[in-house]
C-alpha cells in the first residue's frame, strides 16, 4: 500500500510517523513545494520518496492533504478531478464548512473524507513532527454520510491506529465550536505577544521577568502565520463573533479594575474558574 502526504509538515509528518510503527510495509510518499521540507521529510524517515502531486495521485491508495486551508481549497477539487476510482483523499484542515461546501456536488465526493485532528504545537514543518503527536487526541470527521463506506472505513482505521478518538460533526457546527476553543485562543496569544513587544522594548527585561504563566499563555504566538491567517479568513464570521464576545468581557474587566470594583472583578474570575470543570470532563473522555 502507498500513502501520500501532501504538505509534509507537523500534522502530515506526525500522521505518517505514527502509522509507520503499525504498518512497516506501507510506503509513504511526500508532495511538497519546499525543497527544504522535502529533504527533512526524507532524512527523518517521514516519507520514502518525493513525488509530484499528479504522480502521487496515480499510485496512492490514500492521499492525506495536510497543507494550510487556503491551499486545500485550491488543491482538493483538482485532486478529486484526477483521482482514480477506488482511491481516497482525506484532509487535515482546521476549517471545514468552506472545504466541504466546495466539493459537495463533486461526482467523486464519496472518495473524500473531511477530517480535523485536534492536535498540534506552536511549531511547524517536518522538523517539528513526532510520532506521539496524535496519540489520545480527538479527531473530528464531518459529513461522514457523504463519504463512501470504503473511504470512510479506511480513514477511520488509520486515525484509530495512530491513537485518535473519533467524533462526528456537521461542518457548520465544527467551525462555530472551533472559533471559540481554538481560533480565539490563537488570536488572543498573538495579541498578547504584540502587546508585550510593543510596550516592552527591553527584551532582556521580558526574559528576566516572564513567568511560566506568561510563557504558556503566549506560547501560541509562535504559531505559523501562513497557516493561521487562512484559517481566520475562512472562518471569519464565527471568529468575528467569538472576538466580539471576548472583547466585551475584556471591557468589563477593564471597567471593574478602573472603577476599583473588587467584587465585580472577583465575580468574573470565579465564573471563569468553572472552566476547570469543563477541562476535567474533556480529560476523562
Helices and strands as residue ranges (DSSP letters): E 2-6, H 10-20, E 27-31, H 35-43, E 49-50, H 53-59, E 62-65, H 69-81, E 88-91, H 97-102, G 109-111, E 112-117, G 126-128, E 138-142, G 144-146, H 149-161, E 165-169, H 171-178, I 179-183, H 184-199, H 203-209, H 212-218, G 219-222, H 225-234, H 236-258, H 262-273, H 275-284
